[in-house]
Amino acid sequence: MRPSGAKDSAARGTQARSAGAKDSTAPRGLTDAVALRQAERTAAARTGAKTRAKTGIAAAPEILRPAKVRLQKALAAAGVTSRRKAEELIAAGAIKVNGKRVTELGSKVDPDRDVIEVRGSRVQLEKKVYFLLNKPDGVVCSAEGPKDNEGRPTVLSLFPELPQRIYPVGRLDFHTRGALILTNDGDLAAALTHPRHEIPKTYHVKFQGKLTEAELGTLATGVTLEDGTVTRPAAEVSVIKDTSTNSWVQITLRQGLNRQIRRMGEAIGRPVLKLIRVAIGDVTADGLADGEFRPLTPTEVYDLMAAASPAAHPGAKARPRVGGQDSTSDAGGRARSRLAPRKRAG
């Protein structure tokens, strides 16, 4: 049976809506898990941890750091030389770490803490930084500069000049809004985007027309796209609300095909009118207006690393997923929105 209780759900959304939220075109609601994350971010904002586009630079987390990296890799990342040349320098005894000469090629260092010298000159290693951007409509996911080769603004245009060279992790298309991670940590970026790791990403999707039970079932079990590719089963497909002419649906995917959700909509004859990524794993853009960013918390960085590399973080525990069989629902059985109330552009 299709979830019911739209009136109860709408009432809850109204009660939970914050005073500053003026737009009601996107679904709203609040789960206990996300409320806890929101409280954490609110506390961080009060202590100055929250960063907006006009403020300073967010430093990398000082705790829960990932594993150390090979010395030659750290030297190459700092722009000192290539990895191969770095290996030659190490073998020649030209490198010191914390005052001690290193000649073993397998040596590892902590780029945030260790002091590295090359022939007596200290190397300035680049600190790792991690940002979450609430990408607005009409902005390109590109790291080539403030504008792309067609003159369109890129996500980098929303940041002040930084000492680090950051780049987006994955892509959101030109008209898709929502959560986007930017970092200079190549290892984390590669882990989050590798298909094998199946990092869940949650979207709010406005489809043209009211979806039928059969269409919802197709989205959940797999859609045959225009090129013959069959999508993997979705981790979650939940109706958030119906309007008189359209459906808002929450979809969680562990697959990342190019323009996947838009292509899924086209394949079932229900074009996507609006698409918002609301979560990457358990990281959401709650509290950020379109175009604003903040640093990830140390816990968020660690959780993402653990999700992308579980073997390297055996002590990490997965948090309960919101949606599907584990989703919080109202009295009528309708799934609540993944996000806490926040302003949405129409």
Secondary structure, 3 states (H helix, E strand, C coil): CCCECHHHHHHHHHHHCCCCCCCCCCCCCCCHHHHHHHHHHHHHHHCCCCCCCCCCCCCCCCCCCCCCEEHHHHHHHCCCCCHHHHHHHHHCCCEEECCEEECCCCCEECCCCCCEEECCEECCCCCCCEEEEEECCCCECCCCCCECCCCCEEHHHHCCCCCCCCEECCCCCCCCEEEEEEECCHHHHHHHHCHHHCCCEEEEEEEEECCCHHHHHHHHHCCECCCCCECCCCCEEEEEEECCCEEEEEEEECCCCCCHHHHHHHHCCCCEEEEEEEEECCEECCCCCCCCEEECCHHHHHHHHHHHCHHHCCCCCCCCCCCHHHCCECCCECECCCCCCCCCCC
